[in-house]
Amino acid sequence: MDDSEIQKGILHLQELAAFVIDKFGPLNEVEFGLNRASVEWIEGFIERARERRESDASVPQGLVNTLGAFLGECIAVATGGGWHWQESQQDWGILFPSGAMAFPFTKVWRQFEGGVEGGDSIVSFYDIAVNYIATGKLSESADG
């Protein structure tokens, strides 16, 4: 991707995150925004969607992309990181000032597939990214 495509991609990801806030904010008692409490609510939303989904139905990619953009923005705001296109993974991730990265789309997809009971919690991912990866306490990239 060239610089222009990357900038358009970042703007699109930020717009997706804003869309989540606009659509889900009115459904909440929590102050819904780019914060951990909202990530908790989205985790519950994913679990409820998993319960309603037919066992052979595929995970809706548009929903994964939208919720992944929201999760990424939450992590970026909490850490001072920002979106970065990772050519080797062909995926967007949050690049932390330390140089480490976290890949929120992968984690959202994994939670849709395996659920919290299968060990795929976006809240845990958020906590690890914010408290360990971004701070350098855990130096490996996080992809879920």
Backbone as CSV, one residue per row, in Angstrom:
resi,resn,N_x,N_y,N_z,CA_x,CA_y,CA_z,C_x,C_y,C_z
1,MET,0.837,-1.180,0.000,0.000,0.000,0.000,0.883,1.244,0.000
2,ASP,0.462,2.237,-0.762,1.197,3.499,-0.725,0.638,4.380,0.398
3,ASP,1.304,5.508,0.643,0.923,6.388,1.757,-0.519,6.871,1.668
4,SER,-0.981,7.168,0.471,-2.351,7.640,0.287,-3.361,6.549,0.672
5,GLU,-3.099,5.332,0.256,-3.991,4.213,0.593,-3.976,3.942,2.099
6,ILE,-2.812,4.059,2.698,-2.703,3.848,4.141,-3.508,4.906,4.889
7,GLN,-3.390,6.162,4.484,-4.146,7.230,5.150,-5.652,7.036,4.986
8,LYS,-6.082,6.623,3.797,-7.509,6.333,3.581,-7.961,5.165,4.450
9,GLY,-7.107,4.159,4.571,-7.429,3.006,5.407,-7.586,3.386,6.864
10,ILE,-6.677,4.212,7.363,-6.751,4.658,8.755,-8.030,5.455,8.993
11,LEU,-8.359,6.346,8.080,-9.590,7.130,8.203,-10.811,6.206,8.220
12,HIS,-10.811,5.206,7.364,-11.927,4.253,7.319,-12.054,3.498,8.650
13,LEU,-10.945,3.063,9.217,-10.973,2.352,10.499,-11.526,3.249,11.601
14,GLN,-11.127,4.504,11.607,-11.638,5.447,12.598,-13.129,5.696,12.404
15,GLU,-13.579,5.725,11.157,-15.013,5.894,10.876,-15.801,4.679,11.354
16,LEU,-15.249,3.485,11.174,-15.923,2.274,11.664,-16.063,2.313,13.178
17,ALA,-15.019,2.735,13.876,-15.077,2.834,15.330,-16.136,3.849,15.761
18,ALA,-16.206,4.972,15.082,-17.222,5.985,15.387,-18.626,5.440,15.135
19,PHE,-18.780,4.620,14.105,-20.060,3.992,13.799,-20.509,3.107,14.964
20,VAL,-19.587,2.335,15.524,-19.908,1.474,16.667,-20.404,2.319,17.835
21,ILE,-19.717,3.410,18.106,-20.131,4.290,19.202,-21.522,4.858,18.934
22,ASP,-21.775,5.305,17.706,-23.086,5.865,17.355,-24.208,4.844,17.490
23,LYS,-23.951,3.615,17.074,-25.009,2.600,17.062,-25.224,1.924,18.412
24,PHE,-24.124,1.641,19.133,-24.245,0.903,20.385,-24.335,1.807,21.604
25,GLY,-23.842,3.020,21.511,-23.879,3.934,22.644,-25.258,4.095,23.252
26,PRO,-26.296,4.330,22.432,-27.635,4.511,22.997,-28.212,3.261,23.660
27,LEU,-27.622,2.109,23.433,-28.129,0.856,24.000,-27.532,0.545,25.366
28,ASN,-26.689,1.412,25.879,-25.900,1.136,27.066,-26.231,2.011,28.245
29,GLU,-25.951,1.448,29.427,-25.989,2.242,30.647,-24.600,2.819,30.925
30,VAL,-23.564,2.199,30.362,-22.199,2.687,30.568,-21.944,3.868,29.642
31,GLU,-20.944,4.678,29.993,-20.528,5.759,29.103,-19.783,5.119,27.946
32,PHE,-20.500,4.871,26.859,-19.959,4.101,25.743,-19.047,4.972,24.901
33,GLY,-17.835,4.502,24.711,-16.854,5.231,23.926,-15.610,4.386,23.767
34,LEU,-14.499,5.025,23.596,-13.235,4.317,23.373,-12.596,3.985,24.716
35,ASN,-13.230,3.078,25.453,-12.790,2.744,26.803,-13.008,1.266,27.107
36,ARG,-12.441,0.808,28.198,-12.510,-0.600,28.584,-13.943,-1.052,28.853
37,ALA,-14.743,-0.216,29.507,-16.127,-0.595,29.804,-16.897,-0.897,28.516
38,SER,-16.616,-0.163,27.472,-17.285,-0.406,26.189,-16.769,-1.683,25.541
39,VAL,-15.483,-1.979,25.708,-14.941,-3.246,25.211,-15.645,-4.407,25.917
40,GLU,-15.890,-4.260,27.221,-16.627,-5.299,27.958,-18.017,-5.500,27.364
41,TRP,-18.701,-4.408,27.048,-20.047,-4.519,26.484,-19.988,-5.208,25.121
42,ILE,-19.018,-4.844,24.294,-18.876,-5.462,22.970,-18.568,-6.955,23.109
43,GLU,-17.768,-7.322,24.103,-17.513,-8.746,24.332,-18.824,-9.482,24.599
44,GLY,-19.679,-8.906,25.415,-20.994,-9.502,25.674,-21.840,-9.558,24.415
45,PHE,-21.777,-8.523,23.603,-22.504,-8.512,22.335,-22.058,-9.668,21.445
46,ILE,-20.745,-9.872,21.356,-20.224,-10.977,20.542,-20.726,-12.313,21.079
47,GLU,-20.703,-12.477,22.388,-21.169,-13.734,22.974,-22.656,-13.961,22.695
48,ARG,-23.449,-12.896,22.782,-24.883,-13.034,22.472,-25.088,-13.366,21.001
49,ALA,-24.291,-12.767,20.123,-24.382,-13.059,18.685,-23.979,-14.504,18.408
50,ARG,-22.992,-14.992,19.122,-22.561,-16.386,18.957,-23.682,-17.343,19.340
51,GLU,-24.404,-17.023,20.401,-25.507,-17.876,20.863,-26.625,-17.940,19.825
52,ARG,-26.858,-16.848,19.111,-27.947,-16.794,18.120,-27.540,-17.374,16.769
53,ARG,-26.246,-17.459,16.504,-25.750,-17.898,15.197,-25.923,-19.401,15.024
54,GLU,-26.322,-19.787,13.834,-26.398,-21.207,13.499,-24.999,-21.804,13.568
55,SER,-24.881,-23.041,13.994,-23.570,-23.654,14.201,-22.739,-23.742,12.927
56,ASP,-23.385,-23.830,11.775,-22.638,-23.936,10.519,-22.492,-22.589,9.793
57,ALA,-23.008,-21.528,10.397,-22.935,-20.210,9.761,-21.538,-19.615,9.930
58,SER,-21.095,-18.926,8.904,-19.781,-18.286,8.976,-19.874,-16.974,9.753
59,VAL,-18.746,-16.554,10.250,-18.671,-15.290,10.983,-18.774,-14.153,9.971
60,PRO,-19.671,-13.190,10.179,-19.811,-12.077,9.235,-18.572,-11.178,9.229
61,GLN,-17.857,-11.165,8.108,-16.598,-10.425,8.010,-16.780,-8.929,8.254
62,GLY,-17.883,-8.355,7.772,-18.116,-6.933,7.993,-18.246,-6.596,9.468
63,LEU,-18.888,-7.474,10.228,-19.036,-7.256,11.667,-17.687,-7.397,12.364
64,VAL,-16.891,-8.378,11.957,-15.551,-8.543,12.514,-14.718,-7.282,12.239
65,ASN,-14.775,-6.790,11.028,-14.005,-5.588,10.673,-14.453,-4.375,11.486
66,THR,-15.741,-4.204,11.633,-16.267,-3.052,12.362,-15.898,-3.114,13.839
67,LEU,-16.124,-4.270,14.463,-15.805,-4.401,15.880,-14.293,-4.422,16.117
68,GLY,-13.545,-4.967,15.170,-12.087,-4.953,15.275,-11.537,-3.534,15.208
69,ALA,-12.125,-2.713,14.346,-11.713,-1.307,14.265,-12.002,-0.597,15.584
70,PHE,-13.145,-0.880,16.168,-13.494,-0.281,17.460,-12.506,-0.727,18.539
71,LEU,-12.239,-2.020,18.623,-11.289,-2.533,19.616,-9.916,-1.906,19.416
72,GLY,-9.481,-1.809,18.180,-8.185,-1.192,17.900,-8.124,0.263,18.335
73,GLU,-9.177,1.011,18.051,-9.209,2.422,18.474,-9.178,2.538,19.997
74,CYS,-9.890,1.652,20.681,-9.867,1.670,22.148,-8.449,1.448,22.663
75,ILE,-7.754,0.480,22.070,-6.379,0.182,22.480,-5.460,1.358,22.145
76,ALA,-5.638,1.934,20.968,-4.791,3.066,20.560,-4.952,4.247,21.508
77,VAL,-6.184,4.562,21.875,-6.441,5.687,22.779,-5.811,5.435,24.143
78,ALA,-5.895,4.201,24.619,-5.373,3.878,25.952,-3.854,3.842,26.002
79,THR,-3.203,3.684,24.859,-1.753,3.466,24.857,-0.928,4.525,24.131
80,GLY,-1.569,5.389,23.387,-0.822,6.329,22.561,-0.318,5.697,21.280
81,GLY,-0.830,4.517,20.973,-0.464,3.833,19.731,-1.302,4.335,18.573
82,GLY,-1.112,3.716,17.429,-1.876,4.106,16.249,-1.918,2.988,15.232
83,TRP,-2.804,3.130,14.280,-2.965,2.123,13.234,-1.713,2.048,12.366
84,HIS,-1.394,0.829,11.987,-0.231,0.585,11.131,-0.538,-0.615,10.238
85,TRP,-0.275,-0.462,8.934,-0.449,-1.571,8.008,0.793,-2.457,8.097
86,GLN,0.583,-3.717,8.459,1.675,-4.676,8.569,1.705,-5.508,7.290
87,GLU,2.623,-5.150,6.408,2.703,-5.788,5.094,2.892,-7.298,5.202
88,SER,3.757,-7.753,6.104,4.043,-9.183,6.210,2.818,-9.992,6.626
89,GLN,1.908,-9.392,7.390,0.691,-10.083,7.814,-0.515,-9.727,6.939
90,GLN,-0.327,-8.734,6.078,-1.436,-8.237,5.273,-2.641,-7.895,6.159
91,ASP,-2.342,-7.150,7.220,-3.374,-6.826,8.196,-3.024,-5.513,8.893
92,TRP,-4.061,-4.869,9.401,-3.906,-3.674,10.208,-3.687,-4.083,11.650
93,GLY,-2.841,-3.341,12.322,-2.622,-3.556,13.739,-2.396,-2.224,14.422
94,ILE,-2.330,-2.278,15.733,-1.998,-1.092,16.513,-0.511,-1.170,16.831
95,LEU,0.198,-0.148,16.380,1.630,-0.043,16.635,1.824,0.830,17.871
96,PHE,2.524,0.265,18.855,2.772,0.984,20.096,4.080,1.768,19.996
97,PRO,4.237,2.794,20.799,5.493,3.549,20.783,6.730,2.663,20.994
98,SER,6.561,1.531,21.659,7.677,0.602,21.898,8.090,-0.158,20.639
99,GLY,7.233,-0.109,19.607,7.500,-0.854,18.380,6.746,-2.167,18.303
100,ALA,6.166,-2.625,19.408,5.359,-3.847,19.422,4.006,-3.553,18.772
101,MET,3.316,-4.608,18.370,2.010,-4.451,17.727,0.991,-5.418,18.316
102,ALA,-0.276,-5.059,18.173,-1.405,-5.918,18.517,-2.370,-5.906,17.344
103,PHE,-2.989,-7.037,17.079,-3.860,-7.202,15.912,-5.296,-7.497,16.355
104,PRO,-6.119,-6.453,16.486,-7.457,-6.610,17.049,-8.440,-7.389,16.173
105,PHE,-8.294,-7.342,14.860,-9.253,-8.048,14.000,-9.171,-9.548,14.218
106,THR,-7.954,-10.040,14.373,-7.759,-11.465,14.614,-8.443,-11.879,15.904
107,LYS,-8.318,-11.072,16.945,-8.916,-11.427,18.228,-10.431,-11.385,18.176
108,VAL,-11.001,-10.410,17.494,-12.467,-10.358,17.367,-12.957,-11.605,16.627
109,TRP,-12.293,-11.955,15.539,-12.690,-13.141,14.788,-12.584,-14.389,15.666
110,ARG,-11.489,-14.496,16.424,-11.316,-15.664,17.294,-12.396,-15.748,18.360
111,GLN,-12.806,-14.607,18.902,-13.879,-14.679,19.896,-15.175,-15.129,19.245
112,PHE,-15.459,-14.646,18.044,-16.656,-15.123,17.348,-16.586,-16.629,17.126
113,GLU,-15.416,-17.134,16.811,-15.255,-18.565,16.544,-15.250,-19.408,17.814
114,GLY,-14.438,-19.048,18.802,-14.248,-19.893,19.971,-14.953,-19.448,21.227
115,GLY,-15.294,-18.180,21.278,-15.977,-17.648,22.446,-15.079,-17.487,23.655
116,VAL,-15.628,-16.819,24.638,-14.899,-16.588,25.881,-14.569,-17.921,26.541
117,GLU,-15.519,-18.861,26.498,-15.267,-20.160,27.138,-14.142,-20.920,26.449
118,GLY,-13.854,-20.570,25.196,-12.750,-21.184,24.473,-11.434,-20.430,24.647
119,GLY,-11.442,-19.401,25.495,-10.220,-18.655,25.787,-9.988,-17.440,24.918
120,ASP,-11.011,-16.998,24.197,-10.840,-15.865,23.281,-11.681,-14.674,23.721
121,SER,-11.138,-13.911,24.646,-11.806,-12.747,25.212,-11.168,-11.469,24.684
122,ILE,-11.985,-10.590,24.100,-11.419,-9.312,23.652,-11.071,-8.417,24.837
123,VAL,-11.720,-8.602,25.983,-11.382,-7.821,27.170,-9.995,-8.223,27.671
124,SER,-9.721,-9.505,27.727,-8.377,-9.958,28.123,-7.329,-9.460,27.143
125,PHE,-7.660,-9.505,25.861,-6.752,-9.010,24.828,-6.465,-7.528,25.045
126,TYR,-7.511,-6.762,25.291,-7.359,-5.327,25.572,-6.429,-5.130,26.766
127,ASP,-6.693,-5.841,27.866,-5.890,-5.690,29.079,-4.425,-6.037,28.837
128,ILE,-4.167,-7.123,28.124,-2.786,-7.533,27.842,-2.109,-6.513,26.936
129,ALA,-2.824,-6.057,25.911,-2.243,-5.069,24.994,-1.902,-3.774,25.724
130,VAL,-2.825,-3.290,26.539,-2.646,-2.009,27.230,-1.624,-2.105,28.365
131,ASN,-1.719,-3.154,29.162,-0.916,-3.235,30.381,0.432,-3.941,30.217
132,TYR,0.581,-4.728,29.162,1.815,-5.494,29.021,2.542,-5.228,27.709
133,ILE,1.864,-5.369,26.597,2.550,-5.207,25.308,2.951,-3.750,25.099
134,ALA,2.012,-2.836,25.296,2.301,-1.412,25.067,3.352,-0.868,26.026
135,THR,3.420,-1.440,27.213,4.373,-0.954,28.216,5.739,-1.623,28.101
136,GLY,5.834,-2.624,27.241,7.096,-3.330,27.079,7.288,-4.458,28.067
137,LYS,6.305,-4.726,28.913,6.404,-5.834,29.862,6.272,-7.181,29.160
138,LEU,5.689,-7.164,27.968,5.588,-8.344,27.123,5.936,-7.864,25.733
139,SER,7.049,-8.297,25.197,7.577,-7.678,23.986,7.118,-8.313,22.686
140,GLU,6.438,-9.444,22.725,6.013,-10.074,21.480,4.739,-9.417,20.959
141,SER,4.535,-9.517,19.653,3.310,-8.998,19.045,2.130,-9.826,19.522
142,ALA,1.000,-9.182,19.660,-0.208,-9.881,20.091,-1.145,-10.013,18.906
143,ASP,-1.532,-11.224,18.634,-2.534,-11.439,17.603,-3.663,-12.288,18.152
144,GLY,-3.747,-12.368,19.424,-4.817,-13.096,20.034,-4.315,-14.347,20.574
